[in-house]
Amino acid sequence: MTNSMFWNEVIGWIFTTGAVASFIYLVTLSLDKKPLFGDNDTDRDIANNERKKAQRLYKQQKKALKAATKRAKA
């Protein structure tokens, strides 16, 4: 086996390994629907909870303002 044949074989194995690793990564990513490295769920949950708290506060303030206006008119 000549030197160029050896390096062609090495490069072929590197590309094959990269293709298999990429395929496995994409399959696990599509099955999990979560990032493989790091977890963004806690950040999303905190933001979602803050948004819900703000909406509840807005509704309470709106309701209180409506009741106060009704009392002031009466």
NORVENMO-V402029 format. One record per helix or strand. SS is the DSSP state (hx for helix, st for strand). FROM is the first residue (numbers start at 0). TO is the last residue. If there is no record, write none. Layout:
ss | from | to
SS | FROM | TO
SS | FROM | TO
This chain:
ss | from | to
hx | 2 | 31
hx | 40 | 72
